[in-house]
């Protein structure tokens, strides 16, 4: 009886091994089926499909066309218009002129840079950790790659979001010439908060601060002039 059971088990094992071997061989030889026709032309410039059934061609737009599409959007134009109104006040106060050299720190996608350029300023540079060419170049706001006193005006709307606000302020101040101005925009705040921000700029004195609106949010604009030694 035991010999018969053992013989049966051996036969089952043999059959199982044979079936498994045949299945593995079949799978190895079988080409995977996808929704992409085998006759489809190979286009190395296309993005890799999200799945085997995603064969829709994806055409990469040149940077110029991407920017043209972005810059013509309603959201973009609205934000640029808001920055234009903001900088016009500085222009009317004589703090901005057509020949002014302006640095926009933490410029994001470059709405502020475009606004200044559209106003007629020729020397405007925007920097950010991630570049958005041609408006914004890549640079670390905590270690700006510019000479001391290279600009007449330094502007930022993201000082309080910086990892090290004091270091950010020092770099803005360093790159502005003596007698130049640093302009900072923060969420709307009171006089005590303004004084705390001004203290970050150790070589400048407060010229003015006022409340207003920028890109739909209530803000406080702080203007400081770098002291001449």
C-alpha positions as CSV (number, residue, x, y, z in Angstrom):
1,X,0.0,0.0,0.0
2,X,2.7,2.4,1.0
3,X,4.7,1.5,-2.2
4,X,1.6,2.3,-4.3
5,X,1.1,5.7,-2.6
6,X,4.7,6.6,-3.0
7,X,4.6,5.6,-6.7
8,X,1.5,7.8,-7.2
9,X,3.1,10.7,-5.5
10,X,6.2,10.4,-7.7
11,X,3.9,10.3,-10.8
12,X,2.0,13.4,-9.7
13,X,5.3,15.2,-9.0
14,X,6.6,14.3,-12.4
15,X,3.5,15.5,-14.1
16,X,3.5,18.8,-12.2
17,X,7.1,19.5,-13.0
18,X,6.5,18.7,-16.7
19,X,3.4,21.1,-16.8
20,X,5.3,23.9,-15.0
21,X,8.3,23.5,-17.4
22,X,6.0,23.7,-20.4
23,X,4.2,26.8,-19.0
24,X,7.5,28.6,-18.3
25,X,8.8,27.8,-21.8
26,X,5.6,29.1,-23.3
27,X,5.7,32.3,-21.4
28,X,9.3,32.9,-22.3
29,X,8.7,32.4,-26.0
30,X,5.5,34.3,-26.1
31,X,5.9,38.0,-27.1
32,X,4.0,40.4,-24.8
33,X,0.9,41.8,-26.3
34,X,0.4,45.6,-26.1
35,X,-2.0,48.0,-27.7
36,X,0.8,49.5,-29.7
37,X,0.8,48.1,-33.2
38,X,4.0,46.2,-34.1
39,X,4.1,48.1,-37.3
40,X,4.2,51.5,-35.5
41,X,7.2,53.6,-36.3
42,X,9.7,54.1,-33.5
43,X,10.0,57.7,-32.5
44,X,12.6,58.2,-29.8
45,X,11.6,61.8,-29.2
46,X,8.2,60.7,-27.9
47,X,7.6,60.4,-24.2
48,X,7.5,56.9,-22.8
49,X,3.8,55.7,-22.6
50,X,2.2,55.7,-19.2
51,X,0.9,52.2,-19.9
52,X,1.0,49.5,-22.6
53,X,-2.3,50.9,-23.9
54,X,-1.1,54.5,-24.1
55,X,0.1,54.9,-27.6
56,X,-1.0,58.5,-28.2
57,X,1.9,60.5,-29.6
58,X,3.1,63.3,-27.3
59,X,4.8,66.1,-29.1
60,X,7.2,68.3,-27.2
61,X,6.7,72.0,-27.8
62,X,9.8,74.2,-28.2
63,X,10.4,76.6,-25.3
64,X,9.3,79.6,-27.3
65,X,5.9,78.0,-28.1
66,X,5.4,76.9,-24.5
67,X,6.1,80.4,-23.3
68,X,3.9,82.0,-25.9
69,X,1.0,79.8,-24.7
70,X,1.7,80.5,-21.1
71,X,2.1,84.3,-21.5
72,X,-1.1,84.6,-23.5
73,X,-3.2,82.9,-20.7
74,X,-5.6,85.0,-18.7
75,X,-4.0,84.1,-15.4
76,X,-0.6,85.2,-16.5
77,X,-1.7,88.5,-18.0
78,X,-3.7,89.3,-14.8
79,X,-0.7,88.7,-12.6
80,X,1.6,90.8,-14.8
81,X,-1.0,93.6,-14.8
82,X,-1.0,93.5,-11.0
83,X,2.7,93.8,-10.8
84,X,2.7,96.6,-13.4
85,X,0.3,98.6,-11.2
86,X,2.6,97.9,-8.2
87,X,5.8,99.0,-9.9
88,X,4.1,102.1,-11.5
89,X,3.8,103.5,-8.0
90,X,7.5,103.1,-7.5
91,X,8.1,104.7,-10.8
92,X,5.9,107.7,-10.0
93,X,7.8,108.1,-6.7
94,X,11.1,108.3,-8.6
95,X,12.4,105.0,-7.1
96,X,12.3,103.3,-10.5
97,X,13.6,104.8,-13.8
98,X,14.0,103.4,-17.3
99,X,17.8,103.0,-16.8
100,X,17.5,101.4,-13.3
101,X,19.1,98.0,-12.8
102,X,16.6,95.8,-11.0
103,X,17.1,92.4,-9.4
104,X,14.0,90.4,-8.7
105,X,14.8,87.8,-6.0
106,X,12.7,84.6,-5.8
107,X,11.0,85.7,-9.0
108,X,9.0,82.5,-9.5
109,X,7.9,82.2,-13.2
110,X,8.8,85.8,-13.8
111,X,5.6,87.9,-13.7
112,X,7.5,90.7,-12.0
113,X,10.3,90.6,-14.5
114,X,7.9,90.8,-17.4
115,X,6.0,93.7,-15.8
116,X,9.2,95.7,-15.4
117,X,10.3,94.9,-18.9
118,X,7.0,96.0,-20.4
119,X,7.3,99.3,-18.5
120,X,10.5,100.0,-20.5
121,X,13.2,98.9,-18.1
122,X,16.0,97.3,-20.0
123,X,18.2,96.0,-17.1
124,X,16.0,93.5,-15.2
125,X,17.2,90.2,-13.9
126,X,15.1,87.6,-12.2
127,X,16.5,84.7,-10.1
128,X,15.0,81.6,-8.6
129,X,16.1,78.2,-7.4
130,X,14.4,76.8,-10.5
131,X,14.9,78.7,-13.7
132,X,12.1,79.8,-16.0
133,X,13.9,80.9,-19.1
134,X,14.1,83.4,-20.6
135,X,12.7,85.6,-17.8
136,X,14.2,83.9,-14.7
137,X,17.7,82.4,-14.3
138,X,18.7,79.8,-11.7
139,X,20.5,81.2,-8.6
140,X,20.4,80.7,-4.9
141,X,18.8,83.7,-3.2
142,X,21.0,83.1,-0.1
143,X,24.1,83.3,-2.2
144,X,23.5,85.6,-5.2
145,X,26.1,85.5,-8.0
146,X,26.4,89.2,-8.4
147,X,29.0,91.8,-7.4
148,X,28.4,94.2,-4.5
149,X,26.4,97.2,-5.5
150,X,25.5,95.8,-9.0
151,X,21.8,97.0,-8.8
152,X,19.8,100.1,-8.1
153,X,16.8,98.2,-6.8
154,X,16.3,94.7,-5.4
155,X,12.7,93.4,-5.1
156,X,11.2,90.3,-3.5
157,X,7.7,89.1,-2.6
158,X,8.9,86.0,-0.9
159,X,11.3,87.1,1.9
160,X,9.4,85.5,4.7
161,X,9.1,82.2,2.8
162,X,12.9,82.0,2.6
163,X,14.7,79.3,4.5
164,X,17.0,82.0,6.1
165,X,15.3,85.4,5.8
166,X,18.2,87.2,7.4
167,X,20.7,85.7,4.9
168,X,18.3,86.5,2.0
169,X,18.0,90.1,3.2
170,X,21.8,90.4,3.5
171,X,22.3,89.3,0.0
172,X,19.7,91.7,-1.4
173,X,21.3,94.5,0.5
174,X,24.8,93.5,-0.6
175,X,23.9,93.6,-4.3
176,X,22.3,97.0,-4.1
177,X,24.4,100.1,-4.5
178,X,24.7,102.7,-1.7
179,X,21.7,104.9,-2.0
180,X,19.7,102.2,-3.8
181,X,16.6,100.6,-2.5
182,X,15.3,97.2,-1.3
183,X,11.6,96.7,-1.8
184,X,9.9,93.9,0.1
185,X,6.3,92.7,-0.1
186,X,4.8,90.6,2.7
187,X,1.3,89.6,3.8
188,X,-0.5,92.6,5.2
189,X,0.9,93.4,8.7
190,X,1.2,96.1,11.3
191,X,3.9,98.6,12.3
192,X,5.6,96.2,14.7
193,X,6.0,93.5,12.1
194,X,7.3,96.0,9.7
195,X,10.0,97.0,12.1
196,X,11.1,93.4,12.6
197,X,11.5,93.0,8.8
198,X,13.4,96.3,8.5
199,X,15.8,95.1,11.2
200,X,16.9,92.3,8.8
201,X,18.3,94.9,6.6
202,X,21.1,96.2,8.8
203,X,22.6,98.6,6.4
204,X,19.4,100.3,5.3
205,X,16.8,102.7,6.7
206,X,13.1,102.6,6.3
207,X,11.7,105.0,3.7
208,X,8.1,104.0,3.8
209,X,5.6,101.2,4.1
210,X,2.0,101.0,2.9
211,X,-0.8,98.5,2.5
212,X,-2.2,97.5,-0.9
213,X,-3.2,94.6,-3.1
214,X,-0.9,92.4,-5.3
215,X,-2.2,89.5,-7.3
216,X,-5.5,89.5,-5.3
217,X,-3.9,89.3,-1.8
218,X,-3.6,92.0,0.8
219,X,0.0,93.0,1.2
220,X,2.3,95.5,2.9
221,X,5.0,97.1,0.8
222,X,8.2,98.1,2.6
223,X,10.8,100.3,1.0
224,X,14.3,100.7,2.5
225,X,17.2,102.8,1.2
226,X,20.7,101.5,1.6
227,X,22.8,103.9,3.6
228,X,25.8,105.6,2.0
229,X,28.9,105.3,4.1
